[in-house]
Amino acid sequence: MDNKKTGYLLLGVAVVIVIIIYMFNSALHDIVNASCSSAGHGDSCPMYDTVTKQTNFSVVIVGLIILIAAFLISSKPQKEIIFKTKTVHKRKSQKKYNTKDLRPDEKKIFEIIKEQKTIFQADLIEKTNIGKVKMSRILEKLEGKGFIEKKRRGMTNVVVLVE
């Protein structure tokens, strides 16, 4: 949300709070007047002091909200930062992978990785219907041979082809 919109929203909230304070203060004065006059205290009733403190505290809070709203409304909008990057075209690597000593399921997984270049381990499991433990062992073997690299991303791994 834009700062100005947030500021105007806070200003609206402050107005609503002022109305609520006024209504609450009016009802509280009626209650205090009834209580103090029946007790015979008159103007020296200690409850008037409490009502005044509560009202002042509420006004200070509303004042702070209005100051924050004014700051947000008067602040300059943030500029969008655009990073320009140079496009570097890499030549496709002609790395040869010696897959002779790989088992069929290992070759199948390696071919998927080779095709995708980068893939989540969970997607590999889904595509091949191989269990998590077996998949981890196969990927460790492929990583040990220098074919792939596993990188931790949150709760899963990203498998990247080493080129």
Backbone as CSV, one residue per row, in Angstrom:
resi,resn,N_x,N_y,N_z,CA_x,CA_y,CA_z,C_x,C_y,C_z
1,MET,0.845,-1.174,0.000,0.000,0.000,0.000,0.892,1.239,0.000
2,ASP,0.475,2.259,-0.710,1.206,3.507,-0.844,1.218,4.253,0.493
3,ASN,2.305,4.992,0.768,2.421,5.750,2.020,1.291,6.747,2.183
4,LYS,0.930,7.447,1.105,-0.138,8.449,1.190,-1.457,7.790,1.560
5,LYS,-1.757,6.664,0.944,-3.006,5.955,1.252,-3.014,5.503,2.708
6,THR,-1.878,5.002,3.175,-1.774,4.577,4.573,-1.968,5.768,5.507
7,GLY,-1.378,6.909,5.144,-1.531,8.124,5.950,-2.980,8.565,6.034
8,TYR,-3.671,8.576,4.897,-5.088,8.958,4.904,-5.920,7.956,5.693
9,LEU,-5.572,6.689,5.603,-6.277,5.671,6.381,-6.084,5.916,7.874
10,LEU,-4.846,6.213,8.283,-4.575,6.517,9.690,-5.315,7.772,10.141
11,LEU,-5.412,8.763,9.265,-6.146,9.983,9.582,-7.626,9.664,9.823
12,GLY,-8.183,8.793,8.994,-9.572,8.363,9.178,-9.755,7.619,10.494
13,VAL,-8.789,6.761,10.827,-8.851,6.032,12.103,-8.792,7.017,13.266
14,ALA,-7.957,8.047,13.152,-7.844,9.054,14.215,-9.171,9.782,14.411
15,VAL,-9.859,10.109,13.315,-11.161,10.786,13.417,-12.168,9.881,14.128
16,VAL,-12.171,8.603,13.770,-13.089,7.654,14.422,-12.766,7.560,15.917
17,ILE,-11.489,7.527,16.254,-11.094,7.447,17.667,-11.533,8.703,18.414
18,VAL,-11.405,9.882,17.781,-11.858,11.133,18.424,-13.348,11.077,18.712
19,ILE,-14.122,10.567,17.766,-15.574,10.451,17.977,-15.869,9.505,19.139
20,ILE,-15.168,8.376,19.178,-15.358,7.413,20.266,-14.964,8.039,21.601
21,ILE,-13.846,8.775,21.637,-13.411,9.439,22.875,-14.472,10.430,23.337
22,TYR,-15.009,11.205,22.396,-16.036,12.187,22.759,-17.265,11.494,23.344
23,MET,-17.712,10.417,22.700,-18.894,9.694,23.199,-18.602,9.073,24.558
24,PHE,-17.444,8.454,24.707,-17.063,7.828,25.968,-16.932,8.876,27.075
25,ASN,-16.292,10.001,26.737,-16.082,11.071,27.704,-17.413,11.655,28.174
26,SER,-18.349,11.841,27.241,-19.670,12.379,27.579,-20.407,11.426,28.522
27,ALA,-20.395,10.136,28.207,-21.079,9.151,29.060,-20.400,9.065,30.422
28,LEU,-19.077,9.132,30.452,-18.333,9.064,31.708,-18.626,10.270,32.596
29,HIS,-18.731,11.444,31.984,-19.077,12.651,32.751,-20.460,12.514,33.379
30,ASP,-21.406,11.950,32.626,-22.748,11.751,33.180,-22.713,10.796,34.373
31,ILE,-21.944,9.735,34.267,-21.835,8.760,35.358,-21.158,9.392,36.572
32,VAL,-20.076,10.142,36.341,-19.348,10.782,37.440,-20.222,11.833,38.113
33,ASN,-20.945,12.603,37.303,-21.841,13.613,37.886,-22.892,12.964,38.774
34,ALA,-23.453,11.860,38.302,-24.483,11.169,39.088,-23.878,10.585,40.364
35,SER,-22.696,10.002,40.262,-22.059,9.379,41.427,-21.610,10.417,42.445
36,CYS,-21.001,11.489,41.965,-20.450,12.490,42.882,-21.543,13.322,43.543
37,SER,-22.612,13.598,42.802,-23.686,14.400,43.414,-24.463,13.584,44.442
38,SER,-24.612,12.266,44.210,-25.333,11.444,45.182,-24.488,11.208,46.436
39,ALA,-23.156,11.246,46.269,-22.273,11.061,47.417,-22.034,12.363,48.151
40,GLY,-22.445,13.480,47.555,-22.302,14.773,48.205,-20.916,15.374,48.108
41,HIS,-20.108,14.940,47.112,-18.754,15.469,46.957,-18.740,16.827,46.260
42,GLY,-19.650,17.012,45.290,-19.661,18.268,44.545,-18.530,18.319,43.540
43,ASP,-17.900,19.512,43.389,-16.831,19.699,42.417,-15.495,19.102,42.860
44,SER,-15.359,18.767,44.120,-14.092,18.221,44.625,-14.032,16.701,44.537
45,CYS,-14.887,16.113,43.752,-14.933,14.655,43.598,-13.657,14.169,42.898
46,PRO,-12.976,13.159,43.432,-11.730,12.663,42.842,-11.921,11.989,41.480
47,MET,-13.140,11.607,41.149,-13.374,10.943,39.860,-13.216,11.908,38.689
48,TYR,-13.422,13.214,38.914,-13.228,14.191,37.835,-11.775,14.185,37.371
49,ASP,-10.863,14.033,38.337,-9.426,13.974,38.024,-9.104,12.778,37.120
50,THR,-9.694,11.642,37.434,-9.469,10.427,36.651,-9.977,10.588,35.224
51,VAL,-11.170,11.195,35.081,-11.740,11.405,33.753,-10.836,12.326,32.939
52,THR,-10.315,13.363,33.575,-9.427,14.307,32.886,-8.143,13.615,32.450
53,LYS,-7.540,12.772,33.312,-6.309,12.054,32.956,-6.547,11.107,31.781
54,GLN,-7.666,10.381,31.817,-7.975,9.450,30.735,-8.196,10.190,29.423
55,THR,-8.876,11.319,29.485,-9.122,12.115,28.284,-7.809,12.646,27.713
56,ASN,-6.945,13.166,28.576,-5.658,13.686,28.119,-4.806,12.585,27.491
57,PHE,-4.784,11.417,28.112,-4.025,10.287,27.578,-4.549,9.904,26.190
58,SER,-5.860,9.860,26.036,-6.471,9.511,24.748,-6.136,10.546,23.684
59,VAL,-6.158,11.817,24.061,-5.846,12.886,23.112,-4.384,12.797,22.669
60,VAL,-3.484,12.449,23.576,-2.074,12.293,23.221,-1.905,11.154,22.215
61,ILE,-2.577,10.053,22.439,-2.494,8.920,21.514,-3.024,9.316,20.136
62,VAL,-4.163,10.008,20.096,-4.720,10.458,18.821,-3.758,11.436,18.148
63,GLY,-3.121,12.297,18.942,-2.141,13.234,18.401,-0.979,12.512,17.742
64,LEU,-0.486,11.453,18.385,0.596,10.662,17.797,0.161,10.006,16.489
65,ILE,-1.049,9.488,16.455,-1.568,8.867,15.232,-1.662,9.907,14.117
66,ILE,-2.112,11.111,14.453,-2.222,12.177,13.455,-0.834,12.583,12.950
67,LEU,0.152,12.655,13.868,1.524,12.981,13.439,2.077,11.925,12.483
68,ILE,1.859,10.666,12.800,2.325,9.588,11.925,1.629,9.673,10.570
69,ALA,0.314,9.933,10.594,-0.443,10.068,9.347,0.094,11.233,8.520
70,ALA,0.358,12.369,9.170,0.884,13.535,8.451,2.248,13.224,7.846
71,PHE,3.079,12.513,8.586,4.398,12.131,8.071,4.258,11.253,6.832
72,LEU,3.357,10.268,6.903,3.175,9.367,5.770,2.603,10.091,4.552
73,ILE,1.678,11.002,4.794,1.067,11.733,3.681,2.091,12.645,3.011
74,SER,2.950,13.271,3.816,3.910,14.228,3.258,5.188,13.560,2.731
75,SER,5.378,12.286,3.027,6.607,11.619,2.573,6.573,11.400,1.069
76,LYS,7.756,11.411,0.480,7.874,11.205,-0.956,7.692,9.726,-1.258
77,PRO,7.075,9.416,-2.373,6.947,7.997,-2.730,8.313,7.413,-3.035
78,GLN,8.479,6.154,-2.672,9.752,5.494,-2.924,9.881,5.189,-4.406
79,LYS,11.067,5.437,-4.922,11.312,5.152,-6.322,11.626,3.676,-6.478
80,GLU,11.154,3.148,-7.579,11.433,1.748,-7.868,12.860,1.647,-8.391
81,ILE,13.594,0.750,-7.809,14.981,0.575,-8.209,15.046,-0.535,-9.243
82,ILE,15.611,-0.212,-10.367,15.737,-1.192,-11.439,17.223,-1.441,-11.667
83,PHE,17.606,-2.669,-11.541,18.993,-3.034,-11.765,19.152,-3.483,-13.211
84,LYS,20.074,-2.864,-13.880,20.357,-3.280,-15.242,21.511,-4.264,-15.191
85,THR,21.321,-5.369,-15.837,22.383,-6.369,-15.855,22.790,-6.634,-17.286
86,LYS,24.019,-6.941,-17.431,24.550,-7.277,-18.737,24.248,-8.740,-19.010
87,THR,23.791,-9.018,-20.184,23.522,-10.397,-20.545,24.803,-11.017,-21.082
88,VAL,25.186,-12.079,-20.450,26.381,-12.786,-20.883,25.930,-14.129,-21.431
89,HIS,26.246,-14.369,-22.675,25.869,-15.634,-23.285,26.994,-16.634,-23.070
90,LYS,26.645,-17.709,-22.408,27.626,-18.757,-22.183,27.530,-19.771,-23.307
91,ARG,28.664,-20.231,-23.681,28.656,-21.330,-24.634,28.274,-22.595,-23.879
92,LYS,27.503,-23.400,-24.554,27.132,-24.662,-23.920,28.378,-25.491,-23.718
93,SER,28.486,-26.003,-22.486,29.696,-26.767,-22.199,29.596,-28.141,-22.841
94,GLN,30.700,-28.605,-23.220,30.775,-29.901,-23.870,31.339,-30.933,-22.905
95,LYS,31.030,-30.778,-21.617,31.573,-31.691,-20.624,31.051,-33.093,-20.888
96,LYS,31.941,-34.022,-20.835,31.595,-35.434,-21.037,31.402,-36.077,-19.673
97,TYR,30.318,-36.803,-19.546,30.028,-37.497,-18.304,30.201,-38.999,-18.538
98,ASN,30.998,-39.632,-17.711,31.219,-41.067,-17.822,30.147,-41.779,-16.993
99,THR,29.093,-42.216,-17.648,27.968,-42.841,-16.956,27.974,-44.366,-17.100
100,LYS,29.080,-44.945,-17.490,29.146,-46.390,-17.725,28.883,-47.211,-16.468
101,ASP,29.390,-46.726,-15.325,29.236,-47.520,-14.100,27.979,-47.144,-13.302
102,LEU,27.066,-46.397,-13.913,25.807,-46.049,-13.225,24.750,-47.113,-13.499
103,ARG,23.927,-47.370,-12.493,22.812,-48.296,-12.654,21.703,-47.612,-13.457
104,PRO,20.743,-48.377,-13.985,19.680,-47.801,-14.839,18.886,-46.669,-14.160
105,ASP,18.520,-46.854,-12.891,17.753,-45.802,-12.226,18.602,-44.547,-12.011
106,GLU,19.894,-44.733,-11.780,20.804,-43.593,-11.624,20.946,-42.851,-12.947
107,LYS,21.053,-43.621,-14.046,21.145,-43.004,-15.370,19.871,-42.228,-15.693
108,LYS,18.733,-42.804,-15.335,17.436,-42.161,-15.596,17.362,-40.815,-14.874
109,ILE,17.758,-40.802,-13.613,17.740,-39.573,-12.821,18.723,-38.565,-13.396
110,PHE,19.924,-39.041,-13.757,20.929,-38.137,-14.307,20.459,-37.518,-15.618
111,GLU,19.774,-38.295,-16.457,19.269,-37.765,-17.730,18.229,-36.670,-17.492
112,ILE,17.376,-36.853,-16.484,16.380,-35.814,-16.154,17.088,-34.543,-15.706
113,ILE,18.089,-34.697,-14.850,18.844,-33.532,-14.353,19.572,-32.862,-15.517
114,LYS,20.164,-33.654,-16.392,20.914,-33.132,-17.532,19.987,-32.334,-18.457
115,GLU,18.778,-32.826,-18.603,17.780,-32.178,-19.460,17.311,-30.846,-18.847
116,GLN,17.064,-30.845,-17.517,16.506,-29.682,-16.838,17.569,-28.665,-16.415
117,LYS,18.793,-29.103,-16.230,19.920,-28.305,-15.707,19.777,-28.013,-14.212
118,THR,18.575,-27.625,-13.761,18.301,-27.351,-12.348,16.911,-27.882,-12.034
119,ILE,16.796,-28.617,-10.921,15.502,-29.196,-10.568,15.445,-29.408,-9.061
120,PHE,14.257,-29.292,-8.496,14.079,-29.575,-7.071,14.121,-31.081,-6.851
121,GLN,14.679,-31.474,-5.720,14.765,-32.897,-5.402,13.359,-33.489,-5.310
122,ALA,12.419,-32.721,-4.755,11.037,-33.201,-4.636,10.429,-33.467,-6.015
123,ASP,10.767,-32.638,-7.006,10.261,-32.860,-8.363,10.854,-34.125,-8.979
124,LEU,12.122,-34.387,-8.680,12.749,-35.623,-9.154,12.036,-36.843,-8.575
125,ILE,11.746,-36.770,-7.297,11.046,-37.885,-6.628,9.697,-38.102,-7.284
126,GLU,9.001,-36.997,-7.557,7.679,-37.076,-8.170,7.744,-37.656,-9.585
127,LYS,8.731,-37.215,-10.370,8.846,-37.670,-11.763,9.253,-39.134,-11.875
128,THR,10.074,-39.612,-10.942,10.620,-40.965,-11.065,9.935,-41.994,-10.171
129,ASN,9.110,-41.532,-9.238,8.450,-42.430,-8.278,9.458,-43.244,-7.472
130,ILE,10.577,-42.626,-7.171,11.596,-43.254,-6.335,11.474,-42.644,-4.951
131,GLY,11.661,-43.430,-3.910,11.532,-42.958,-2.537,12.577,-41.913,-2.171
132,LYS,12.301,-41.191,-1.117,13.189,-40.106,-0.675,14.585,-40.608,-0.312
133,VAL,14.626,-41.710,0.425,15.912,-42.228,0.891,16.749,-42.695,-0.287
134,LYS,16.148,-43.462,-1.179,16.875,-43.962,-2.342,17.324,-42.797,-3.223
135,MET,16.450,-41.786,-3.374,16.795,-40.620,-4.177,17.998,-39.898,-3.574
136,SER,18.001,-39.751,-2.250,19.127,-39.084,-1.589,20.428,-39.833,-1.829
137,ARG,20.375,-41.166,-1.754,21.583,-41.971,-1.979,22.087,-41.847,-3.418
138,ILE,21.142,-41.857,-4.362,21.531,-41.727,-5.769,22.156,-40.356,-6.012
139,LEU,21.546,-39.320,-5.466,22.067,-37.964,-5.658,23.441,-37.803,-4.998
140,GLU,23.635,-38.447,-3.843,24.949,-38.399,-3.191,26.003,-39.051,-4.085
141,LYS,25.634,-40.147,-4.726,26.577,-40.835,-5.619,26.910,-39.955,-6.816
142,LEU,25.882,-39.320,-7.408,26.107,-38.446,-8.558,26.921,-37.209,-8.159
143,GLU,26.698,-36.738,-6.949,27.454,-35.583,-6.458,28.909,-35.978,-6.213
144,GLY,29.108,-37.176,-5.686,30.459,-37.674,-5.452,31.254,-37.820,-6.739
145,LYS,30.580,-38.132,-7.838,31.244,-38.271,-9.134,31.459,-36.909,-9.808
146,GLY,30.893,-35.842,-9.190,31.075,-34.504,-9.763,30.093,-34.179,-10.878
147,PHE,29.029,-34.974,-11.003,28.030,-34.734,-12.048,27.072,-33.616,-11.659
148,ILE,26.708,-33.585,-10.362,25.699,-32.631,-9.882,26.190,-31.957,-8.609
149,GLU,25.413,-30.981,-8.195,25.658,-30.310,-6.927,24.294,-30.100,-6.266
150,LYS,24.197,-30.457,-4.990,22.949,-30.248,-4.245,23.094,-28.976,-3.419
151,LYS,22.050,-28.139,-3.472,22.041,-26.905,-2.691,20.767,-26.880,-1.866
152,ARG,20.911,-26.597,-0.580,19.770,-26.574,0.339,18.936,-25.334,0.079
153,ARG,17.627,-25.493,-0.082,16.685,-24.398,-0.249,15.463,-24.693,0.604
154,GLY,15.411,-24.069,1.784,14.277,-24.284,2.681,14.230,-25.721,3.154
155,MET,13.117,-26.371,2.886,12.912,-27.751,3.338,13.303,-28.774,2.282
156,THR,13.823,-28.335,1.168,14.186,-29.268,0.096,15.537,-28.895,-0.475
157,ASN,15.987,-29.658,-1.454,17.255,-29.401,-2.126,16.996,-29.047,-3.576
158,VAL,17.868,-28.213,-4.101,17.873,-27.946,-5.529,19.069,-28.706,-6.086
159,VAL,18.825,-29.441,-7.128,19.868,-30.242,-7.743,20.286,-29.523,-9.031
160,VAL,21.585,-29.242,-9.132,22.110,-28.471,-10.261,23.151,-29.315,-10.991
161,LEU,23.067,-29.304,-12.287,24.030,-30.008,-13.132,25.349,-29.241,-13.109
162,VAL,26.435,-29.951,-12.896,27.757,-29.316,-12.926,28.232,-29.326,-14.364
163,GLU,28.507,-28.139,-14.886,28.923,-28.050,-16.302,30.352,-27.612,-16.412
